[in-house]
């Protein structure tokens, strides 16, 4: 995810975007919806080496979505969509981009869509969306265009799993398994099963290695029973926000051996303040930065300007870990986020 997503999410925490979110990601409250990984899987799996048989129906934010034919061109909205499409072997089909809010493309892409123009750095309008002349949209949802207008234009809108429940528990939580399932879902949509499966296997191996490294500290002390909070500022003038229990940051903290201070909150993004931090006094503060171009040093300065921040144990013990916000997004880049947290704890030291 780019500054796009958290900028909007921080705003949404105050209710500004809640209705648009519900329009983009209708909830399915049926208890049979299963896990988040199951909710993104295709409803009809191709047999072994067989390709996708179109039309194909997949789950999309708790609802069935029919893809009538193999998409040849994509409008991506947000950098997480780019990362997921790349992992699925379909980023070469991106013909236009939007919603990246000036962020760089994720590093280490196999096929970075550098030739695809950014038609709108912010939330695209229906005019921009239609003007892209793409077969399909893959992104964080629609916030400046009506769902019915997109449907009337004959466009299929695929919302990435991690953006289905950022404001409330509309779907099951997004963890690494859900991210991998999202890659596989895109592999079904674009008939790139082999590439998606190969990349998911490699990502799982990398994740397993990092998770194993978090088992104990260099001094042999277990990392369990410690707490951590992920906080951030989505703009220069914004108040503090935090990551709740619904998003990938919760899984990152868990795999690093921490209990999320805000893990009981049934949302991905929420309003926070230093008072709640002082009450919980987490052992570690993970400071997500870069949402509006600020450096880690700038983010720390903003955080330390909070009244009472110097009283936090994590501050006094110099246990603030900086992680680029883009590495705590619902895409494969979250593995980099886990790596950064573990690096900050010393768990990766030999």
Secondary structure, 3 states (H helix, E strand, C coil): CCHHHHHHHHHHCCCCCHHHHHHHCCCCCCHHHCCHHHHHCECCCCCCCCCCCCCEEEEECCEEEEECCCCCCEEEECHHHHHHHHHCCCHHHEEEEECCCCCCCCCCCCCCCCCCEEEECCCCCHHHHHHCCCCEEEECCCCCCCHHHHHHCCCEEEECHHHCCCCCCCCCCCCHHHHHHHHHHHHHHCCCHHHHHHHHHHHHHHHHHHHHHCCECCCCCECCCEEEEEEECCCCCCCCEEECCCCHHHHHHHHCCEEECCCCCCCCEEECCHHHHHHHCCCEEEEEECCCCCCHHHHHHHHHCCCCHHHCHHHHCCCEEEEEHHHHCCCCCHHHHHHHHHHHHCCCCC
